[in-house]
Amino acid sequence: MRLSDLRREETGIITKVRGRGAFRKRILEMGFVKGKEVTVVKNAPLQDPIEYNIMGYQVSLRRSEASLIEVVTRQEAKKENPNRFNGVISDQLLKTTARKRQKTINIALVGNPNSGKTTLFNYASRSREHVGNYSGVTVASKMATYKQDGYQFNITDLPGTYSLSVYTPEEIFVRKHILGEMPDIVINVVDASNLERNLYLTTQLIDMDIKVIIALNMYDELQEKGDVFDYESLGRMIGVPIVPTVSSKGVGIKDLFRKTIEVFEDKDPTVRHIHIHYGQTVEKALKNIQDQIWKNKRLTDMVSSRFYAIKLLEKDSAAHFSLSNWENYETIQATAKEELEKIEQELGEDSEAIITDAKYAFIAGALKETYKGNLKSRHREKTERIDRYLTHKYLGFPIFILFMWIMFQATFKLGSYPMNWIDTLVGMAGTQVDALMAEGPLKDLIIDGVIGGVGGVIIFLPNILILFFFISFMEDTGYMARAAFIMDKIMHKVGLHGQSFIPLLMGFGCNVPAIMSTRTIKNKNNRLLTILINPFMSCSARLPVYVLIISAFFTSHPGTILFSIYLFGILMAGAVAMLFKRTLFKTDEVPFVMELPPYRMPTLNNTARHMWTKGSQYLKKMGGVILVASIIIWALGYYPRPDVNKQGPSAGKNEPTQQLAAMAQENPQQLADSTLDASQEEPSITPGQSDPYIVRIGRIIQPVMEPLGFDWRMSVSLVSGIAAKEIVVSTMGVLYQGDRSLESNSEKLIHSLRQAKYETGPRQGEKVFDLATALSFLVFVLLYFPCVAALAAIKKETGTWKWPAFAMIYTTALAWIVAFIVQNVTPLLI
Amino acid sequence: MVQQILTIIIVATAVTWAVFHIIRFFRETGKGKVCSCASCPMKKSKKIR
């Protein structure tokens, strides 16, 4: 609780004093130090200032000043110690709670993209946040706690930024977090292999006059080069302690947090505030602007006046916006304008460039004194050597395509072995239940609903893991950024930037994080366009559908067909992007430099963690949405039960879905008459009354899907896939129930699919699946309706339901049209 | 009989679960809070705006 929130006569113990500069010094001198008891005496008539009693004397503070002091009250102590509360909170308990609070340090992790903040965050907090060797992996802040040496660290992992200007949303976000949340310590993660550029952000943190520690990350790379870096001297020079770390291996993390405690407790002698000298003209201008800002004591108690003055000279719109709430803003603005003109006239250069140059000059000077080594590392040379082939003008693209082809071949071929093992296990489970349980609805539910549905999907777990292994490999080595680089030219042709390609590639894993990762795209229209075409990237949830259909109908070249489906998705995304760019989102291209990080060897730990996270998510889905959907689909196919009196004694014993499946194979004409033709008078299952609900639903959807060659069961499966795409397979598993005597679960399903026949319409009695139908079904699954989670992500990112609704309609319409073309053109080609 | 009762309980639980999650999905995405997707990296995190 803040001191300003205490009520009259309420007492609290001080746990933290925020604020900065003269205010902080004055307040500490007055006795407002950690561990002291303070009581509210009274409020002034207008509730401000407030009179406090501390160490036996009265002192009044403005409400704004009191809000910078944190206290713990008896009420809070009661909440934190529910077991030790026996009616009255003792002073001892209050003091213990206060001591605990005093040992809580709020930390913000700040640094350049791809400097290893999230790896450090994961290692310290044992979290499993996504990391990768390319810029912009973290798109939102993540929080976690970590304990060491009796202290608790509340760590916030912030998105990577190159500076604290207001050029990108990430920069604004990080700046707002530092200024608004006022973390106790900012840990600036610096990539040791790229010191000059990384330290630029450090100079801005120095300007902010906050407590900073540098984590010199990937220090091993610097050592491998044989470079000598006297980081302790640099730390003393810039007044910021530097701790070398290798966060991927956990080296130096404990030292880093030990140093954090020292800095937090003001025990580190390195810490001092320095001013980066921007030259006489700029310094004079800064002083004049600061003189005006200082008139707002309440502001300078919290934020450095020098930081704002520098930002004003950099023509920073966010700084103007923040200051516009203060009384003398007009004078500040006028002074800044006047000084700006003076600087630009005197030095003949843009003020922003002057400040940036001065910062880089400062960094160069500091490194000259402390850093001895090759600025161009061996690591970089290795990267350049590899890039000579991987990003080669002519070779780059074929190598990329080859890599993708290998990825899908491996997903299919390697995945088939463990897939068969799981399949056998699932089949055995079905046989066991069949043998052990007595006939009845529960047995049918377990065999046809649960094992048929969930078992049908769970066998694809190995394929998903292999796919994620490759995606993780691409991300961790740095090839993902190269793929975007190679695709840049093609992306430009369709009106997008190569930068849009990373979210699209990420879509192969899951469309939800892919849609969120579009935040790194600066141009609003390009971002929206990337979001809208992202669902065409086949996410891992669609993989089971592809593998099932390909295993059943494309047995000669399964890997190539799988690759072609993914490639077709990319081509469709390109075509739609081109169309939208020319109609809906007409904008000029925005120039943007794409960073190519050095190649790094992926760690087994990270790859395994990535695969495990995805695997466990998949299994969670099995136990959640897929299990529930399978049960509901089964129930819809099982009920209502045929009237035993009307149907005879045998009708009640067989559940309708199985009966329907058997009938479809033996006598499609009879089934069609019995289920789908309501005009018939003597069907075996009375239409409308005893038809299973699923048949009734199928009957409603069927006319729309008939031109695509889909039967009612395929149509129902597609509708159920709206919740999650894996449900398409589980629904098919329930609806196309096969011969229970077959041992393997997938064999049953594949057999049923191959035997399935049309129950109505002009093709009645013909087999449902020929090559054309199987292909058009694959294409439809690829293109139609993004799942609900993806729609929610689109809503979240665009802030309106308009775009998810648009995505929903246009993707489904496009899926229908393309599937129709495939259905009708394929027979002409074969 | 026991099988029938158990089946009805299981199906009713599944339907209730589905309805509950559908309602929660619309309430939460409407407020722009948490995504219902299991893999959502936005869980318990702040959004850049």
Interface residues (C-beta under 8 A of the other chain):
Chain A: E129 H130 V139 A140 S141 K142 M143 P159 P169 E170 I172 F173 A438 G440 P441 L442 K443 L445 C510 V512 P513 M516 R519 K614 Q617 K620 K621 G624 V625 L627 V628 A629 I631 I632 A635 V788 A789 A790 A792 A793 K795 K796 G799
Chain B: V2 Q3 Q4 L6 T7 I10 V11 A14 V15 W17 A18 H21 F25 T29 G32 C35 S36 C37 A38 S39 C40 P41 M42 K44 S45 K46 K47 I48 R49
